[in-house]
Amino acid sequence: MQLTFREIEILTAVVEDYIASAQPVGSRTVSKRGGLRLSPASIRNTMSDLTDQGYLDQPHASAGRVPTVRAFRLYLDELMTIKPLAPGLGKLIGESLRDAGLDIDDLLRQAARTLSGLCRQVSMVIAPDQKHVRLRRVDFALIKPGLVMAVLILQGGMVVKQLVEDARGLTQDELTAFGNYLNDLLRDATLGEARSRIVWELRQAGRELSELCRRALILAGSALQQADDRELIVGGRDNIVIQPDFADIEAMRELLTALEERDRLLTLLDKTVEEAQHIVVRLGPEAIPDIPGDCSLVSTPYGPKDHPLGVIGLIGPMRMDYAQVVPVVDLTAKLLSGAMAKRF
């Protein structure tokens, strides 16, 4: 059923008042908004109709109304007016990203901190899939007998450090020789290509390899396998505490627990790349399934449009101020894309 102009006006007012106050909205509150020349009684009747149509909910008989997931979806898709960005915001974000230096991990963490600080929500950034990143150098350092640190220096200056167990008691001289051998074999290969070369060397040339080379390949293969695990950076967890929507201790605990479930969040954020090349807003159960309370996930890819490197976004209450948050997420993603382009 298509809404009337009056219903659209009142629904928009209820959604925006609820976003601002986090409280159920009554007809008197709506009547005080400028531009609505309707009596509280007329507004109340229209709000009752919107409730019957599934756009509003009434928590208690004597309380006002709150928007449903259906109302927020309509608001996002058709009714919302994007707020203009604050003057100088792009410069502020750009300078913040430049302060991170050349290391990609530092850059992504700075992007997460900046976004969560600006929007007062929890931010999330998926690091690039490293199997397409080129390996510039590999070194090994003996931490203690039986434990080796593999240091992978990647394209763009990214440094990946992995602890690898060694049951054979390698010496530092042997590890240095391993590094020299592997740098000749794997120079400028992507991580994916490097793993393939290692597998081929072990299978096809295994009989001709010295014991030293064989052990080097096994050690490098273990380090590369660990390095391929994509990192999920979460920033601004403390912002959950300041949201009245998560005043319920159980709801807060469930959300904080969900933020530790890396694979689950990666799956949700990956859908942003699969389904769209622009801002995606997931509401309620679409955001994080099985979490009590009303959550929302706002995310967008960063990197080249034809080959996104990762995803950046926010998670917070469904009552999020989308008119402000959506353009800030979009701007941050664009500036992060530009910063990443200089490193790749």
C-alpha positions in Angstrom: 0.0 0.0 0.0 1.4 3.4 -1.0 1.5 6.0 1.8 -0.2 9.3 1.5 1.6 12.6 1.6 0.4 13.1 5.2 1.6 9.7 6.3 5.0 10.3 4.7 5.4 13.6 6.5 4.4 12.1 9.9 6.5 9.0 9.4 9.6 11.1 8.5 9.0 13.2 11.6 8.7 10.2 13.9 11.8 8.6 12.5 13.9 11.8 12.8 12.6 12.6 16.3 13.3 9.0 17.5 16.9 9.2 16.0 17.4 12.4 18.0 15.9 11.4 21.3 16.0 7.6 21.6 12.5 7.9 23.1 9.1 6.8 21.8 7.6 9.7 19.9 4.1 11.0 20.8 1.7 13.0 18.7 2.3 16.2 20.6 6.0 16.0 19.9 5.3 15.6 16.2 2.8 18.5 16.2 5.5 20.9 17.5 7.6 20.4 14.4 7.6 23.2 11.9 5.7 22.7 8.7 3.1 20.3 10.1 -0.2 22.2 10.3 -2.1 19.3 11.9 -3.7 18.9 15.3 -2.3 16.3 17.7 -5.6 14.4 17.2 -5.1 14.2 13.4 -1.4 13.2 13.9 -2.4 10.6 16.5 -4.9 9.0 14.0 -2.3 8.9 11.2 0.2 7.4 13.6 -2.4 4.7 14.4 -2.8 4.0 10.7 1.0 3.7 10.3 1.1 1.3 13.2 -1.5 -0.9 11.5 0.6 -0.9 8.3 3.7 -2.1 10.2 5.7 1.2 10.1 5.4 2.1 13.8 5.3 0.1 17.0 3.9 1.1 20.4 6.0 -0.4 23.2 3.3 0.4 25.8 -0.3 1.4 25.6 0.4 4.8 27.1 3.7 5.4 25.3 4.4 7.0 22.0 5.5 5.2 18.8 8.9 3.9 17.6 9.8 3.2 14.0 10.1 -0.4 12.9 12.7 -1.9 10.5 10.2 -1.4 7.7 10.0 2.4 8.6 13.8 2.8 8.7 14.1 1.0 5.4 11.6 3.3 3.7 13.3 6.3 5.3 16.7 5.2 4.0 15.6 4.4 0.5 13.2 7.2 -0.2 12.7 9.8 2.5 16.1 10.7 4.0 17.8 14.0 3.1 21.6 13.7 3.4 23.1 16.3 5.7 25.9 18.5 4.2 29.4 17.5 5.4 31.0 19.9 7.9 33.4 22.4 6.3 36.9 21.1 6.3 35.9 17.5 7.2 37.6 16.1 4.2 40.8 17.9 5.0 40.6 16.6 8.6 40.2 13.0 7.6 42.9 13.3 4.9 45.4 14.7 7.4 44.5 12.0 9.9 45.2 9.2 7.3 48.5 10.9 6.2 49.6 10.9 9.9 49.5 7.1 9.8 52.6 6.9 7.7 53.4 4.3 5.1 52.5 1.1 6.9 49.2 -0.2 5.6 48.2 -1.7 9.0 48.7 1.6 10.7 46.7 3.3 7.9 43.7 1.0 8.3 43.8 1.3 12.1 43.9 5.1 11.8 40.9 5.0 9.4 39.0 2.9 11.9 39.8 5.3 14.8 38.9 8.4 12.7 35.6 7.0 11.6 34.5 5.8 15.0 35.5 9.1 16.5 33.6 11.2 14.0 30.4 9.1 14.2 30.5 7.9 17.8 29.9 4.4 16.7 31.9 1.2 16.5 34.0 1.1 13.3 35.2 -2.0 11.3 37.7 -2.3 8.5 38.6 -5.4 6.6 42.2 -5.4 5.6 43.1 -6.2 1.9 43.2 -9.9 0.8 46.9 -10.3 0.9 47.2 -13.1 -1.6 47.3 -10.5 -4.3 50.0 -8.4 -2.6 53.5 -8.8 -3.8 56.3 -10.1 -1.5 59.3 -7.8 -1.4 61.5 -9.7 1.1 61.4 -12.4 3.7 63.6 -12.7 6.7 63.7 -15.1 9.7 64.8 -14.3 13.3 65.4 -16.9 16.0 63.3 -15.9 19.0 64.3 -18.9 21.2 65.1 -22.5 20.5 62.1 -24.0 18.7 60.4 -20.6 17.9 61.2 -18.5 14.8 59.9 -15.0 13.8 59.1 -14.8 10.0 59.2 -11.2 8.8 57.4 -10.6 5.4 57.9 -7.2 3.8 55.1 -6.7 1.3 54.2 -4.3 -1.5 53.5 -0.8 -0.1 55.7 -1.3 2.9 53.4 -3.5 4.8 55.2 -5.7 7.3 53.7 -9.0 8.4 55.3 -10.8 11.4 54.4 -14.4 12.1 55.7 -16.8 14.8 56.5 -20.2 13.4 57.3 -23.3 15.5 60.5 -25.2 14.6 61.0 -28.6 16.1 64.4 -29.1 14.6 66.4 -26.4 16.4 67.5 -24.2 13.6 70.3 -21.7 14.2 70.3 -18.0 13.2 72.9 -18.7 10.5 70.7 -21.3 9.0 67.7 -18.9 9.1 69.7 -16.2 7.4 70.6 -18.7 4.6 66.9 -19.6 4.4 66.1 -16.0 3.8 68.7 -15.6 1.1 67.4 -18.7 -0.7 63.8 -17.7 -0.5 64.3 -14.1 -1.6 65.9 -15.4 -4.8 63.0 -17.8 -5.4 60.1 -15.6 -4.4 61.1 -12.1 -5.2 58.1 -10.0 -6.5 55.7 -12.9 -6.4 52.3 -12.3 -4.9 51.6 -14.2 -1.7 49.4 -16.6 -3.7 52.1 -17.1 -6.3 54.7 -17.6 -3.5 52.7 -20.4 -1.9 52.2 -22.0 -5.3 56.0 -21.9 -6.0 56.7 -23.4 -2.6 54.3 -26.3 -3.2 55.7 -26.9 -6.7 59.3 -26.8 -5.4 58.5 -29.3 -2.7 56.6 -31.7 -5.0 58.5 -31.4 -8.3 62.1 -30.6 -7.2 62.0 -32.3 -3.8 64.5 -35.0 -4.6 67.0 -32.5 -5.9 66.6 -30.0 -3.0 69.1 -29.9 -0.2 67.8 -30.5 3.3 68.4 -26.8 4.0 66.2 -25.7 1.1 63.5 -28.1 2.0 63.3 -26.9 5.5 63.3 -23.3 4.3 60.4 -24.0 2.0 58.4 -25.7 4.8 59.1 -22.8 7.2 58.1 -20.2 4.6 55.0 -22.1 3.6 53.8 -22.1 7.2 54.4 -18.3 7.6 52.7 -17.5 4.3 49.6 -19.6 5.2 49.3 -17.6 8.5 49.8 -14.2 6.7 47.0 -14.9 4.3 44.4 -14.7 7.1 42.6 -11.4 6.6 42.6 -9.0 9.5 39.4 -7.4 10.8 40.1 -4.1 12.6 37.5 -3.0 15.1 37.6 0.5 16.6 35.6 2.5 19.1 34.1 -0.3 21.1 33.6 2.1 24.0 31.0 3.9 21.9 28.6 1.0 22.7 28.5 2.1 26.3 27.2 5.6 25.5 24.3 4.4 23.4 21.0 4.3 25.4 19.9 1.6 22.9 22.3 -0.8 24.6 21.5 0.1 28.2 20.4 -3.5 28.7 23.4 -5.3 30.0 22.6 -8.5 28.2 22.2 -6.7 24.8 25.5 -4.9 25.3 27.3 -8.2 26.3 25.9 -10.0 23.2 27.0 -7.2 20.9 30.5 -7.0 22.4 30.8 -10.8 22.1 29.7 -10.6 18.4 32.4 -8.0 17.7 35.0 -10.7 18.7 33.6 -13.2 16.2 36.0 -12.4 13.3 34.7 -15.0 10.8 31.1 -14.0 11.4 31.8 -10.3 10.8 34.0 -11.0 7.8 31.1 -12.9 6.2 28.7 -10.1 6.8 31.0 -7.4 5.5 32.0 -9.5 2.5 28.4 -9.2 1.3 29.0 -5.5 0.8 31.5 -6.3 -2.0 29.4 -9.0 -3.5 26.1 -7.1 -3.7 27.1 -3.4 -4.4 29.7 -0.9 -5.1 28.2 1.8 -2.8 27.0 2.3 0.7 25.0 -0.7 2.1 22.9 -0.3 5.2 21.7 -3.5 6.9 19.0 -3.2 9.5 17.9 -5.3 12.5 18.5 -9.1 11.9 20.3 -8.3 8.6 23.1 -6.5 10.6 24.2 -9.2 13.0 21.7 -12.1 13.2 20.7 -13.5 16.6 21.8 -10.4 18.5 19.2 -8.9 21.0 18.4 -5.3 20.4 18.1 -3.3 17.2 21.4 -3.0 15.4 22.5 -1.4 12.1 25.5 -2.0 9.9 26.6 0.7 7.4 29.4 -0.4 5.1 31.1 0.3 1.8 34.0 -1.1 -0.2 37.3 0.8 -0.5 39.9 0.6 -3.2 39.5 0.5 -7.0 35.9 0.1 -8.1 36.7 -2.9 -10.4 38.8 -4.6 -7.7 37.8 -3.5 -4.1 40.6 -4.1 -1.5 38.4 -4.4 1.5 35.4 -2.9 3.4 35.0 -0.1 5.9 31.9 0.6 8.0 30.1 1.2 11.2 27.9 -0.8 13.5 25.5 0.8 16.0 21.9 1.2 17.0 19.2 1.1 14.3 18.5 4.6 15.5 21.8 5.8 13.9 21.7 9.3 12.4 22.0 8.0 8.8 21.7 11.4 7.2 25.0 12.3 8.9 26.7 8.9 9.1 26.3 7.7 5.5 28.1 10.7 3.9 30.9 10.4 6.4 31.4 6.7 5.8 31.4 7.4 2.0 34.0 10.2 2.3 36.2 8.2 4.6 36.2 5.2 2.2 37.1 7.5 -0.8 40.0 9.1 1.1 41.2 5.7 2.3 41.0 4.4 -1.3 43.2 7.3 -2.4 45.7 6.6 0.4 45.8 2.9 -0.5 46.4 3.7 -4.2 49.7 5.4 -3.2 50.8 2.2 -1.5 49.9 -0.2 -4.2 
